[in-house]
Amino acid sequence: MIFGQKKTTTIDETELQIPLFGYDLLREDVLPDLLGKEHNIILYWSGKSLARKYPVNSIEEIIGFFQRAGWGELTLLKEKKSELTFELTSSLFGQKKQIHRPLEAGFLAEQIQRIVGYMTETNEVQKKGHPTLIFHVKWDVYDESV
């Protein structure tokens, strides 16, 4: 490159990688310190807000969003009348004993609420002995969302 000339390169977002250590620092240390003891609740509601900014129209699109966001592999396990069960796996979980993903849970609740049209909430449960999260997404068929 000759001095004074600009060299431009493009970065494909799908190839950009963030070091796991930096990601863990933000998620496990910085956010809880910034948000305090209510950080899980704040992150849940932030996930709902994020879903309103990035609306999708299907479960397949939600799964794709999780992949693009680097949140992990989301799989639909069960469908019932007013409940969906998803599994979230990720190499980011490593061998952690406690895994919480309230941001993702809130995002999932809001997206499903948009799709089904009823007030929805998501509860997360860590699978015993596995670095896997189960999301139980439930809605109330008597409580329509606005």
N, C-alpha and C positions, 0 to 999 in steps of 0.2 A: 504494500500500500504506500502510495506517495503521500508525504506529509501535506496536510491541508485538505485531502480528499476524505469524504465520509464513506465509510463502508457500512452498509446496512445488511442486517441479517434478520431473518424472521425466525421466531421460535414457535414451534408447534406445541400448543398447550398440553397435548396428550403425552408428549415426550419429556416435559419438564418434571423433574423430580425434586422433592423437598426432603432433606435429611430427616430421618425418623427422630433423632435427638431433638432437633429444633421444633418439630411438630409436637412432641411430647412436652417440651418445656412450656410452650404456649398453652396447650390443653390441660396439662396436669398441674402446672405450677403458677403460671402467670394469671390465667383466668380465675381460678379460685381465690387467689390473693386479691385481685382487683374487685371481684364481685362479692366476696365475703361468704358468709355461711349460707346465703340464699342463692349461690351460683347455679345450682341445678335447676331451680325454678326459673331463674332469669334466662338461662340457656334454653330451657324448654319453650318459653314464650318468644325468645329470639328465633328459634327454629320455626315457630308458627309465622312470625313476621317474614322470615326469609322465604317461606313457601308462598306467601302472598306476592312477593316480588318476582318469584320464578314459578308461576303456575304451570301445572302439567294437567293432562287430561286422561291419563291412564296409569295403571300399575306398571306397565312396561316403561313408561316415561319416568316414573319415580325411580325404578330400578336403574335406569340409565343415568339419572341425575346423581344417584349415590355413587355410581362408578366414576362419573366425570368429576365429582367433588372430592374423590379420593376417600370417601367414608367407608368403603368396603363393599363386599358382595352381598346384596340384599336378595333374599329368596322368599317367595310366597310359599308358606307351608300348608296353611289351611284356610278355607273359606267357609264361614257360617252365615246365617241370616243377617246378623248384625255385628259380625266380628271377623277380623282377618288376623292371621298369625304369620309373622315374618321372622326370618332368621337373618342375622347380620354377622358375617365373618370378615375378618381382616387380618392381614399379616401385621398390622399396626398393634393389634392386641397383644402379640407376643405371649409371654407367660404371666401376664398380670393376674393377680388374684381378684381384684375388683375392677370391673369395667362398667362405666356409666357413659351413656351417650344421650343426654337430655336434648341437645340441639337437634340431633337426628330424630329423636322421638317426637318432638314438637313439630318438626318439618313433616314427618309422616302423618301425624294427626291432622294437620291443616290440609294437606293434599287430599287425604281420603275424605275429609269433611267436604271439600269442594266437589269431589266426584260423587259421593252418595247423597249429599244435600242435607245431612243431619249432623247435629253437634257430636263431635268425635274427640276421644282422648286416647292416648297411647301410654301403656305401661311397659317398662322394660324389665326383663328378668335375665340374669346371667345363667347360662346353662352350667349346671354343676360339673366341675372337673374339666370344662372346656373353655377356651377363650372365644366364646360365642355368646351373642346376645339374642334373646327372643323378644320381639315386640308384639304385644297384644293390642290391637287397634279395635276399639269398640265404639259403637254409636248408638244413640237413643232414637228409635224410629218414631218416638212421640215428641221429639224436640227438633224441629226443622231449623237449619241454619239460615241466616238472613242473606 
